[in-house]
Every structure is written in C-alpha cells, then in structure tokens.
Amino acid sequence: MRKLIVIAAASLLAAGSAQAAGLTDRPLVDVAWLEEHLNAEGLVILDIRDTPEGAADLYAAGHVPGAVAAPYATYGWRAEVDGTPGMLPSVETLEQKIGALGIDEDTHVVIVPAGENATDFGSATRVYWTFKVLGHDEVSILEGGHKAWTAAGKPLSTDAVTPVATDFDAAFRPQMIASTADVAAAIHSPVELVDARPTEQYLGQTKSGVVKAAGTIPGAANIANDLFYDGAAGKFADKATIDQLLKQVGIADDAPQIAFCNTGHWASVAWFGLSEIAGKQNVTMYDGSLAQWTQDPANPMVVYVGASAAD
C-alpha cells in the first residue's frame, strides 16, 4: 500500500494541419488566439457558464461574440446513471445534444467557462474530456475563461446565438474511462490512483454528501485539483509544474494513472493536466468516482483521521 502522501491544497499550426477545421491542436488557447479566430469557418464557441439561482442570466448579460450557450449544469453534459450522479450520458444522447449546438466532426470547439477557480474550470475540463471520449479531438479551452476575456477588455455580445442543428457522429473511446473493476485492480498493480479532491476529503476529515464513506481508495495519492489551476492568475499549470507534483507524490512519469474524485468533476481537472498538458500516456478517469465506488461497502476505503497535509 502506498505511504500517505499529500500535496495540499504555441504557436498556431500551419494551414496544412490535418486537424478538422485546420485551427489548432492546442488544448488551451489564449484570448489573443480566440479574438483572431472569432469568425473562423468551422469554429463553435461554447459558453458553459452556469447562472446562479436567482441571478440575472450570465449569457444574456454578455458573452464572447458568436458563442453558443450550453450551461454545464443544465444542458445535459452529465446524468444520473444507475443511482450514480454526474455520469457520462449515453453516446446517443450526447450525439443529439452536441449536434443541436451546430457541431459536427469537422468543427473545432472552444469551451469558455467562467474561469474563476479550479472547481469552475473543471466544468470546461469535464466537457473537454467528454468530447475526447466521443472521439472528437478538435477541442480546446479558453485559458482563464470568460474572466480572462473581460479582463483583457475584449468585446461582449448580448445577441443570443441560435445554432443550426447538424449531425454529430461519435467515435466512442471506452478505453478512456476507468471502471470500478479497473480501480479495484489498480490497488494491487502498478497503475497509480490520483485523488483530485481537496486534501481534507482525501484524509477523511470531511466528505461529500454523495459519497457514502469518508476517506480515499487504498494506495491513492492526493494532488488537489486547485494545484492545477490558479483562478487569480487565470492560468493552468504547465508541464514542468505537473511533473513536479507527480514527483512529490512518488508517481513515475511513465506510470499508468487513473484520476478520480467524488463524481468525476475535479478528476477531470487532474486528467486534463496529466494527459493533455503534461502529455502522460495511459491516463484515464474514473467517471463514477467515489460516488460509485462507495455504493458497494465491500470496496475498501482508508481514513487518515488526525493526519495533516505535512504527514
């Protein structure tokens, strides 16, 4: 069993790129890039910001010009499956939802979250992961999100965009999704488990209401999701930083990894950092995470009561 290890809380491609829409292969694009490509053929910008209950509609109040509204919490990006919340909906459902946004296989998608903190940025990494699972590689996230766009003084539009529905055909990649059986096997194998939850949840000092038992999966190392994204600066961690985070928890660069959290939201931040930014091979995500794992009391959990981040 792993020793308790805790960490507390390019340039544009040439026009001849093989990428559909020929725009970029960068997982993160900055404000300057998006401004330059606002009117590019084959680009769809998704504003996934959620409007807090009782607040004025954020999209209606102003969005990146041309962006389509597809709020993270309400559009249907996630669903309850067999009693587990926040799971990937069926491929057929997602094909319909994505096609309704005017996205097909030749579309480059740029996802725009609010960008306020790591939890919010997780909405973008989760949607990004969804596109990748569906076999759609032409997807990027606006680094810093809407916050970065407005901080740079860029224009906002209040015109609602009604997309023209099209057909989106997925090329489903089940190998990107870790199952409960995969996680159980990882406990006794070289596969590394990365718990992306806040440290107090990893230690078992607190827990989410959707999880039936406190603590973490035996052998898991903790890299809290907010170490991957700095909300104040609007910047995602770079490869060197992520490599150092892995080194600090004793995970080898070439080790297969499974990221998890409570429901596969914070885990997507870690997955994005490990796979897309640090370029690690064989990184998967446990979609059901601890909400699914703890449904079966036979699945082991370990609690580090009284431990601290320095232990």
Secondary structure as the mmCIF struct_conf table of DSSP 4:
data_model
#
loop_
_struct_conf.conf_type_id
_struct_conf.id
_struct_conf.beg_label_comp_id
_struct_conf.beg_label_asym_id
_struct_conf.beg_label_seq_id
_struct_conf.end_label_comp_id
_struct_conf.end_label_asym_id
_struct_conf.end_label_seq_id
STRN STRN1 VAL A 6 ILE A 7
HELX_LH_PP_P HELX_LH_PP_P1 SER A 11 ALA A 14
TURN_TY1_P TURN_TY1_P1 ALA A 15 GLY A 16
BEND BEND1 ALA A 18 GLN A 19
HELX_RH_3T_P HELX_RH_3T_P1 ALA A 20 GLY A 22
BEND BEND2 PRO A 27 PRO A 27
STRN STRN2 LEU A 28 VAL A 29
HELX_RH_AL_P HELX_RH_AL_P1 VAL A 31 GLU A 36
TURN_TY1_P TURN_TY1_P2 HIS A 37 ASN A 39
TURN_TY1_P TURN_TY1_P3 GLU A 41 GLY A 42
STRN STRN3 LEU A 43 ASP A 47
HELX_LH_PP_P HELX_LH_PP_P2 ARG A 49 PRO A 52
TURN_TY1_P TURN_TY1_P4 GLU A 53 GLY A 54
BEND BEND3 ALA A 55 ALA A 55
HELX_LH_PP_P HELX_LH_PP_P3 ALA A 56 ASP A 57
HELX_RH_AL_P HELX_RH_AL_P2 LEU A 58 ALA A 61
STRN STRN4 HIS A 63 HIS A 63
BEND BEND4 VAL A 64 VAL A 64
TURN_TY1_P TURN_TY1_P5 PRO A 65 GLY A 66
HELX_LH_PP_P HELX_LH_PP_P4 ALA A 67 ALA A 67
STRN STRN5 VAL A 68 ALA A 69
TURN_TY1_P TURN_TY1_P6 TYR A 72 GLY A 76
BEND BEND5 TRP A 77 TRP A 77
STRN STRN6 ALA A 79 VAL A 81
TURN_TY1_P TURN_TY1_P7 ASP A 82 GLY A 83
STRN STRN7 THR A 84 MET A 87
HELX_RH_AL_P HELX_RH_AL_P3 VAL A 91 ALA A 100
TURN_TY1_P TURN_TY1_P8 LEU A 101 GLY A 102
TURN_TY1_P TURN_TY1_P9 GLU A 105 ASP A 106
STRN STRN8 HIS A 108 VAL A 112
BEND BEND6 GLU A 116 ASN A 117
HELX_RH_AL_P HELX_RH_AL_P4 ALA A 118 VAL A 133
TURN_TY1_P TURN_TY1_P10 LEU A 134 GLY A 135
STRN STRN9 VAL A 139 LEU A 142
TURN_TY1_P TURN_TY1_P11 GLU A 143 GLY A 144
HELX_RH_AL_P HELX_RH_AL_P5 GLY A 145 ALA A 151
TURN_TY1_P TURN_TY1_P12 ALA A 152 GLY A 153
STRN STRN10 SER A 157 SER A 157
HELX_LH_PP_P HELX_LH_PP_P5 ASP A 159 VAL A 161
HELX_RH_3T_P HELX_RH_3T_P2 PRO A 174 MET A 176
STRN STRN11 ILE A 177 ALA A 178
HELX_RH_AL_P HELX_RH_AL_P6 THR A 180 ALA A 186
TURN_TY1_P TURN_TY1_P13 ILE A 187 HIS A 188
BEND BEND7 SER A 189 PRO A 190
HELX_LH_PP_P HELX_LH_PP_P6 VAL A 191 VAL A 191
STRN STRN12 GLU A 192 ASP A 195
BEND BEND8 ARG A 197 ARG A 197
HELX_RH_AL_P HELX_RH_AL_P7 THR A 199 LEU A 203
TURN_TY1_P TURN_TY1_P14 GLY A 204 GLY A 204
BEND BEND9 GLN A 205 THR A 206
TURN_TY1_P TURN_TY1_P15 GLY A 209 VAL A 210
BEND BEND10 LYS A 212 ALA A 213
BEND BEND11 GLY A 215 GLY A 215
STRN STRN13 THR A 216 THR A 216
TURN_TY1_P TURN_TY1_P16 PRO A 218 GLY A 219
STRN STRN14 ALA A 221 ILE A 223
HELX_RH_3T_P HELX_RH_3T_P3 ASN A 225 LEU A 227
TURN_TY1_P TURN_TY1_P17 PHE A 228 PHE A 228
STRN STRN15 TYR A 229 ASP A 230
TURN_TY1_P TURN_TY1_P18 GLY A 231 GLY A 234
STRN STRN16 LYS A 235 PHE A 236
HELX_RH_AL_P HELX_RH_AL_P8 LYS A 239 GLN A 248
TURN_TY1_P TURN_TY1_P19 VAL A 249 GLY A 250
TURN_TY1_P TURN_TY1_P20 ASP A 253 ASP A 254
STRN STRN17 GLN A 257 PHE A 260
BEND BEND12 ASN A 262 HIS A 265
HELX_RH_AL_P HELX_RH_AL_P9 TRP A 266 TRP A 271
HELX_RH_PI_P HELX_RH_PI_P1 PHE A 272 ILE A 277
BEND BEND13 ALA A 278 ALA A 278
BEND BEND14 GLN A 281 ASN A 282
STRN STRN18 VAL A 283 TYR A 286
BEND BEND15 ASP A 287 GLY A 288
HELX_RH_AL_P HELX_RH_AL_P10 SER A 289 TRP A 293
TURN_TY1_P TURN_TY1_P21 THR A 294 GLN A 295
BEND BEND16 ASP A 296 ASP A 296
TURN_TY1_P TURN_TY1_P22 PRO A 297 ALA A 298
BEND BEND17 ASN A 299 ASN A 299
STRN STRN19 VAL A 302 VAL A 302
TURN_TY1_P TURN_TY1_P23 VAL A 305 GLY A 306
TURN_TY1_P TURN_TY1_P24 ALA A 309 ALA A 310
#
